[in-house]
Protein backbone atom coordinates (compact mmCIF):
# COMPACT_ATOMS: atom_id res chain seq x y z
CA UNK A 1 0.00 0.00 0.00
CA UNK A 2 2.89 2.37 0.70
CA UNK A 3 4.06 1.91 -2.89
CA UNK A 4 0.55 2.71 -4.11
CA UNK A 5 0.47 5.99 -2.16
CA UNK A 6 4.00 6.93 -3.22
CA UNK A 7 3.12 6.30 -6.88
CA UNK A 8 -0.01 8.44 -6.66
CA UNK A 9 1.54 11.37 -4.80
CA UNK A 10 5.22 11.58 -5.72
CA UNK A 11 5.88 9.44 -8.78
CA UNK A 12 6.62 10.79 -12.23
CA UNK A 13 3.77 10.09 -14.62
CA UNK A 14 4.62 8.87 -18.11
CA UNK A 15 2.12 9.69 -20.86
CA UNK A 16 1.04 6.99 -23.32
CA UNK A 17 3.00 7.42 -26.58
CA UNK A 18 0.74 8.98 -29.19
CA UNK A 19 0.42 11.70 -31.79
CA UNK A 20 -2.44 14.08 -32.45
CA UNK A 21 -3.64 13.73 -36.04
CA UNK A 22 -6.04 16.69 -36.03
CA UNK A 23 -8.26 18.78 -33.78
CA UNK A 24 -11.91 19.65 -34.42
CA UNK A 25 -14.60 21.89 -32.99
CA UNK A 26 -18.25 21.07 -33.61
CA UNK A 27 -20.54 23.62 -31.99
CA UNK A 28 -19.43 23.91 -28.36
CA UNK A 29 -17.57 20.58 -28.33
CA UNK A 30 -13.86 20.25 -29.11
CA UNK A 31 -12.34 16.88 -29.88
CA UNK A 32 -9.16 15.34 -31.25
CA UNK A 33 -8.20 12.42 -33.43
CA UNK A 34 -5.15 10.62 -31.95
CA UNK A 35 -3.01 7.61 -32.84
CA UNK A 36 -1.70 5.50 -29.94
CA UNK A 37 1.29 3.17 -30.21
CA UNK A 38 1.09 -0.57 -29.48
CA UNK A 39 2.41 -1.87 -26.19
CA UNK A 40 2.06 -4.04 -23.10
CA UNK A 41 -0.80 -3.24 -20.72
CA UNK A 42 -1.91 -4.42 -17.31
CA UNK A 43 -5.66 -5.06 -17.33
CA UNK A 44 -8.32 -6.24 -14.90
CA UNK A 45 -12.00 -6.91 -15.55
CA UNK A 46 -14.68 -6.35 -12.91
CA UNK A 47 -18.20 -7.64 -13.62
CA UNK A 48 -21.53 -7.59 -11.84
CA UNK A 49 -21.08 -4.18 -10.21
CA UNK A 50 -22.21 -0.65 -11.11
CA UNK A 51 -19.68 1.27 -13.19
CA UNK A 52 -18.49 3.64 -10.46
CA UNK A 53 -17.88 0.78 -8.01
CA UNK A 54 -16.38 -1.65 -10.51
CA UNK A 55 -14.09 0.91 -12.12
CA UNK A 56 -12.76 2.02 -8.75
CA UNK A 57 -12.01 -1.58 -7.75
CA UNK A 58 -10.21 -2.26 -11.03
CA UNK A 59 -8.10 0.90 -10.89
CA UNK A 60 -6.97 0.20 -7.33
CA UNK A 61 -5.76 -3.26 -8.36
CA UNK A 62 -3.74 -1.76 -11.22
CA UNK A 63 -2.20 0.88 -8.96
CA UNK A 64 -1.21 -1.79 -6.44
CA UNK A 65 0.47 -3.75 -9.24
CA UNK A 66 2.41 -0.68 -10.41
CA UNK A 67 3.25 0.18 -6.80
CA UNK A 68 5.00 -3.12 -6.09
CA UNK A 69 2.44 -5.95 -6.01
CA UNK A 70 4.40 -7.98 -8.56
CA UNK A 71 6.77 -10.93 -8.29
CA UNK A 72 9.85 -8.68 -8.43
CA UNK A 73 8.44 -6.26 -5.84
CA UNK A 74 9.29 -3.36 -8.16
CA UNK A 75 7.69 0.06 -8.10
CA UNK A 76 7.13 0.48 -11.82
CA UNK A 77 6.06 4.12 -11.83
CA UNK A 78 2.82 5.56 -13.14
CA UNK A 79 1.49 6.02 -16.66
CA UNK A 80 -1.50 8.04 -17.81
CA UNK A 81 -4.21 7.79 -18.61
CA UNK A 82 -5.83 4.83 -16.90
CA UNK A 83 -8.57 3.76 -19.31
CA UNK A 84 -11.81 1.92 -18.71
CA UNK A 85 -13.28 -0.15 -21.54
CA UNK A 86 -17.07 -0.04 -21.31
CA UNK A 87 -20.07 -1.28 -23.28
CA UNK A 88 -23.15 0.95 -23.53
CA UNK A 89 -26.63 -0.48 -23.83
CA UNK A 90 -29.25 0.84 -26.25
CA UNK A 91 -30.18 3.70 -23.91
CA UNK A 92 -26.53 4.73 -23.49
CA UNK A 93 -26.15 3.46 -19.93
CA UNK A 94 -23.06 1.38 -19.17
CA UNK A 95 -23.33 -2.36 -18.70
CA UNK A 96 -22.08 -3.91 -15.45
CA UNK A 97 -18.68 -5.01 -16.76
CA UNK A 98 -15.63 -2.78 -17.04
CA UNK A 99 -12.04 -3.51 -18.05
CA UNK A 100 -9.48 -1.21 -16.42
CA UNK A 101 -6.25 -0.75 -18.41
CA UNK A 102 -2.91 0.92 -17.77
CA UNK A 103 0.09 0.91 -20.08
CA UNK A 104 3.26 -0.60 -18.63
CA UNK A 105 5.99 2.09 -18.28
CA UNK A 106 8.46 2.16 -21.17
CA UNK A 107 11.44 0.81 -19.24
CA UNK A 108 9.53 -2.39 -18.40
CA UNK A 109 7.88 -2.98 -21.80
CA UNK A 110 10.39 -5.68 -22.78
CA UNK A 111 10.45 -7.40 -19.38
CA UNK A 112 7.07 -7.01 -17.70
CA UNK A 113 6.94 -8.10 -14.04
CA UNK A 114 4.29 -10.74 -13.32
CA UNK A 115 1.37 -9.53 -11.16
CA UNK A 116 0.83 -11.09 -7.74
CA UNK A 117 -2.93 -10.65 -8.09
CA UNK A 118 -4.22 -13.33 -10.51
CA UNK A 119 -7.05 -11.04 -11.63
CA UNK A 120 -4.49 -8.64 -13.15
CA UNK A 121 -3.47 -9.77 -16.63
CA UNK A 122 -0.73 -8.56 -18.98
CA UNK A 123 -1.91 -8.00 -22.56
CA UNK A 124 -0.21 -6.74 -25.69
CA UNK A 125 -2.49 -4.28 -27.47
CA UNK A 126 -2.00 -3.24 -31.07
CA UNK A 127 -1.92 0.44 -31.97
CA UNK A 128 -5.27 2.19 -32.29
CA UNK A 129 -6.81 5.53 -33.25
CA UNK A 130 -9.38 7.40 -31.18
CA UNK A 131 -11.71 10.35 -31.33
CA UNK A 132 -11.32 12.02 -27.93
CA UNK A 133 -13.12 14.77 -26.03
CA UNK A 134 -12.11 16.17 -22.64
CA UNK A 135 -13.89 17.38 -19.50
CA UNK A 136 -12.93 18.18 -15.89
CA UNK A 137 -13.95 17.34 -12.34
CA UNK A 138 -14.30 13.99 -10.58
CA UNK A 139 -15.81 11.83 -13.31
CA UNK A 140 -18.69 9.45 -12.62
CA UNK A 141 -20.72 7.23 -14.95
CA UNK A 142 -23.21 10.01 -15.66
CA UNK A 143 -20.40 12.34 -16.81
CA UNK A 144 -18.88 9.79 -19.16
CA UNK A 145 -22.28 8.92 -20.62
CA UNK A 146 -23.06 12.63 -21.10
CA UNK A 147 -19.84 13.38 -22.97
CA UNK A 148 -20.05 10.16 -24.97
CA UNK A 149 -23.43 11.37 -26.21
CA UNK A 150 -22.00 14.78 -27.08
CA UNK A 151 -19.07 13.24 -28.94
CA UNK A 152 -21.33 10.87 -30.88
CA UNK A 153 -23.54 13.79 -31.90
CA UNK A 154 -20.50 15.82 -33.01
CA UNK A 155 -19.10 12.95 -35.09
CA UNK A 156 -22.42 12.15 -36.74
CA UNK A 157 -23.82 8.82 -37.86
CA UNK A 158 -21.40 8.46 -40.77
CA UNK A 159 -18.22 8.64 -38.68
CA UNK A 160 -16.20 5.37 -38.78
CA UNK A 161 -16.05 4.39 -35.11
CA UNK A 162 -17.03 1.34 -33.07
CA UNK A 163 -20.42 1.93 -31.44
CA UNK A 164 -20.59 -1.10 -29.13
CA UNK A 165 -17.67 -0.04 -26.93
CA UNK A 166 -15.71 3.03 -25.87
CA UNK A 167 -13.01 4.04 -23.41
CA UNK A 168 -13.26 6.33 -20.38
CA UNK A 169 -9.86 7.83 -19.61
CA UNK A 170 -8.65 9.45 -16.38
CA UNK A 171 -5.31 11.20 -16.00
CA UNK A 172 -5.16 12.24 -12.35
CA UNK A 173 -4.76 10.83 -8.86
CA UNK A 174 -7.84 11.06 -6.61
CA UNK A 175 -5.69 13.34 -4.42
CA UNK A 176 -5.73 16.06 -7.10
CA UNK A 177 -8.82 18.21 -6.41
CA UNK A 178 -8.60 20.79 -9.20
CA UNK A 179 -7.49 20.88 -12.83
CA UNK A 180 -8.57 17.30 -13.39
CA UNK A 181 -8.57 15.77 -16.88
CA UNK A 182 -11.01 13.12 -18.06
CA UNK A 183 -11.73 11.98 -21.60
CA UNK A 184 -14.09 9.81 -23.63
CA UNK A 185 -12.44 7.87 -26.48
CA UNK A 186 -14.31 6.39 -29.44
CA UNK A 187 -12.27 3.82 -31.35
CA UNK A 188 -11.91 4.70 -35.01
CA UNK A 189 -12.53 2.06 -37.67
CA UNK A 190 -9.83 1.97 -40.33
CA UNK A 191 -10.01 -0.81 -42.87
CA UNK A 192 -11.61 -3.03 -40.25
CA UNK A 193 -8.40 -3.18 -38.20
CA UNK A 194 -7.78 -0.10 -36.04
CA UNK A 195 -9.39 -0.60 -32.66
CA UNK A 196 -10.51 -4.12 -33.54
CA UNK A 197 -8.63 -5.70 -30.64
CA UNK A 198 -9.92 -3.15 -28.13
CA UNK A 199 -13.45 -3.33 -29.50
CA UNK A 200 -13.66 -7.13 -29.21
CA UNK A 201 -14.93 -8.99 -26.16
C-alpha positions as semicolon CSV with decimal commas, in nm:
position;residue;x (nm);y (nm);z (nm)
1;X;0,000;0,000;0,000
2;X;0,289;0,237;0,070
3;X;0,406;0,191;-0,289
4;X;0,055;0,271;-0,411
5;X;0,047;0,599;-0,216
6;X;0,400;0,693;-0,322
7;X;0,312;0,630;-0,688
8;X;-0,001;0,844;-0,666
9;X;0,154;1,137;-0,480
10;X;0,522;1,158;-0,572
11;X;0,588;0,944;-0,878
12;X;0,662;1,079;-1,223
13;X;0,377;1,009;-1,462
14;X;0,462;0,887;-1,811
15;X;0,212;0,969;-2,086
16;X;0,104;0,699;-2,332
17;X;0,300;0,742;-2,658
18;X;0,074;0,898;-2,919
19;X;0,042;1,170;-3,179
20;X;-0,244;1,408;-3,245
21;X;-0,364;1,373;-3,604
22;X;-0,604;1,669;-3,603
23;X;-0,826;1,878;-3,378
24;X;-1,191;1,965;-3,442
25;X;-1,460;2,189;-3,299
26;X;-1,825;2,107;-3,361
27;X;-2,054;2,362;-3,199
28;X;-1,943;2,391;-2,836
29;X;-1,757;2,058;-2,833
30;X;-1,386;2,025;-2,911
31;X;-1,234;1,688;-2,988
32;X;-0,916;1,534;-3,125
33;X;-0,820;1,242;-3,343
34;X;-0,515;1,062;-3,195
35;X;-0,301;0,761;-3,284
36;X;-0,170;0,550;-2,994
37;X;0,129;0,317;-3,021
38;X;0,109;-0,057;-2,948
39;X;0,241;-0,187;-2,619
40;X;0,206;-0,404;-2,310
41;X;-0,080;-0,324;-2,072
42;X;-0,191;-0,442;-1,731
43;X;-0,566;-0,506;-1,733
44;X;-0,832;-0,624;-1,490
45;X;-1,200;-0,691;-1,555
46;X;-1,468;-0,635;-1,291
47;X;-1,820;-0,764;-1,362
48;X;-2,153;-0,759;-1,184
49;X;-2,108;-0,418;-1,021
50;X;-2,221;-0,065;-1,111
51;X;-1,968;0,127;-1,319
52;X;-1,849;0,364;-1,046
53;X;-1,788;0,078;-0,801
54;X;-1,638;-0,165;-1,051
55;X;-1,409;0,091;-1,212
56;X;-1,276;0,202;-0,875
57;X;-1,201;-0,158;-0,775
58;X;-1,021;-0,226;-1,103
59;X;-0,810;0,090;-1,089
60;X;-0,697;0,020;-0,733
61;X;-0,576;-0,326;-0,836
62;X;-0,374;-0,176;-1,122
63;X;-0,220;0,088;-0,896
64;X;-0,121;-0,179;-0,644
65;X;0,047;-0,375;-0,924
66;X;0,241;-0,068;-1,041
67;X;0,325;0,018;-0,680
68;X;0,500;-0,312;-0,609
69;X;0,244;-0,595;-0,601
70;X;0,440;-0,798;-0,856
71;X;0,677;-1,093;-0,829
72;X;0,985;-0,868;-0,843
73;X;0,844;-0,626;-0,584
74;X;0,929;-0,336;-0,816
75;X;0,769;0,006;-0,810
76;X;0,713;0,048;-1,182
77;X;0,606;0,412;-1,183
78;X;0,282;0,556;-1,314
79;X;0,149;0,602;-1,666
80;X;-0,150;0,804;-1,781
81;X;-0,421;0,779;-1,861
82;X;-0,583;0,483;-1,690
83;X;-0,857;0,376;-1,931
84;X;-1,181;0,192;-1,871
85;X;-1,328;-0,015;-2,154
86;X;-1,707;-0,004;-2,131
87;X;-2,007;-0,128;-2,328
88;X;-2,315;0,095;-2,353
89;X;-2,663;-0,048;-2,383
90;X;-2,925;0,084;-2,625
91;X;-3,018;0,370;-2,391
92;X;-2,653;0,473;-2,349
93;X;-2,615;0,346;-1,993
94;X;-2,306;0,138;-1,917
95;X;-2,333;-0,236;-1,870
96;X;-2,208;-0,391;-1,545
97;X;-1,868;-0,501;-1,676
98;X;-1,563;-0,278;-1,704
99;X;-1,204;-0,351;-1,805
100;X;-0,948;-0,121;-1,642
101;X;-0,625;-0,075;-1,841
102;X;-0,291;0,092;-1,777
103;X;0,009;0,091;-2,008
104;X;0,326;-0,060;-1,863
105;X;0,599;0,209;-1,828
106;X;0,846;0,216;-2,117
107;X;1,144;0,081;-1,924
108;X;0,953;-0,239;-1,840
109;X;0,788;-0,298;-2,180
110;X;1,039;-0,568;-2,278
111;X;1,045;-0,740;-1,938
112;X;0,707;-0,701;-1,770
113;X;0,694;-0,810;-1,404
114;X;0,429;-1,074;-1,332
115;X;0,137;-0,953;-1,116
116;X;0,083;-1,109;-0,774
117;X;-0,293;-1,065;-0,809
118;X;-0,422;-1,333;-1,051
119;X;-0,705;-1,104;-1,163
120;X;-0,449;-0,864;-1,315
121;X;-0,347;-0,977;-1,663
122;X;-0,073;-0,856;-1,898
123;X;-0,191;-0,800;-2,256
124;X;-0,021;-0,674;-2,569
125;X;-0,249;-0,428;-2,747
126;X;-0,200;-0,324;-3,107
127;X;-0,192;0,044;-3,197
128;X;-0,527;0,219;-3,229
129;X;-0,681;0,553;-3,325
130;X;-0,938;0,740;-3,118
131;X;-1,171;1,035;-3,133
132;X;-1,132;1,202;-2,793
133;X;-1,312;1,477;-2,603
134;X;-1,211;1,617;-2,264
135;X;-1,389;1,738;-1,950
136;X;-1,293;1,818;-1,589
137;X;-1,395;1,734;-1,234
138;X;-1,430;1,399;-1,058
139;X;-1,581;1,183;-1,331
140;X;-1,869;0,945;-1,262
141;X;-2,072;0,723;-1,495
142;X;-2,321;1,001;-1,566
143;X;-2,040;1,234;-1,681
144;X;-1,888;0,979;-1,916
145;X;-2,228;0,892;-2,062
146;X;-2,306;1,263;-2,110
147;X;-1,984;1,338;-2,297
148;X;-2,005;1,016;-2,497
149;X;-2,343;1,137;-2,621
150;X;-2,200;1,478;-2,708
151;X;-1,907;1,324;-2,894
152;X;-2,133;1,087;-3,088
153;X;-2,354;1,379;-3,190
154;X;-2,050;1,582;-3,301
155;X;-1,910;1,295;-3,509
156;X;-2,242;1,215;-3,674
157;X;-2,382;0,882;-3,786
158;X;-2,140;0,846;-4,077
159;X;-1,822;0,864;-3,868
160;X;-1,620;0,537;-3,878
161;X;-1,605;0,439;-3,511
162;X;-1,703;0,134;-3,307
163;X;-2,042;0,193;-3,144
164;X;-2,059;-0,110;-2,913
165;X;-1,767;-0,004;-2,693
166;X;-1,571;0,303;-2,587
167;X;-1,301;0,404;-2,341
168;X;-1,326;0,633;-2,038
169;X;-0,986;0,783;-1,961
170;X;-0,865;0,945;-1,638
171;X;-0,531;1,120;-1,600
172;X;-0,516;1,224;-1,235
173;X;-0,476;1,083;-0,886
174;X;-0,784;1,106;-0,661
175;X;-0,569;1,334;-0,442
176;X;-0,573;1,606;-0,710
177;X;-0,882;1,821;-0,641
178;X;-0,860;2,079;-0,920
179;X;-0,749;2,088;-1,283
180;X;-0,857;1,730;-1,339
181;X;-0,857;1,577;-1,688
182;X;-1,101;1,312;-1,806
183;X;-1,173;1,198;-2,160
184;X;-1,409;0,981;-2,363
185;X;-1,244;0,787;-2,648
186;X;-1,431;0,639;-2,944
187;X;-1,227;0,382;-3,135
188;X;-1,191;0,470;-3,501
189;X;-1,253;0,206;-3,767
190;X;-0,983;0,197;-4,033
191;X;-1,001;-0,081;-4,287
192;X;-1,161;-0,303;-4,025
193;X;-0,840;-0,318;-3,820
194;X;-0,778;-0,010;-3,604
195;X;-0,939;-0,060;-3,266
196;X;-1,051;-0,412;-3,354
197;X;-0,863;-0,570;-3,064
198;X;-0,992;-0,315;-2,813
199;X;-1,345;-0,333;-2,950
200;X;-1,366;-0,713;-2,921
201;X;-1,493;-0,899;-2,616
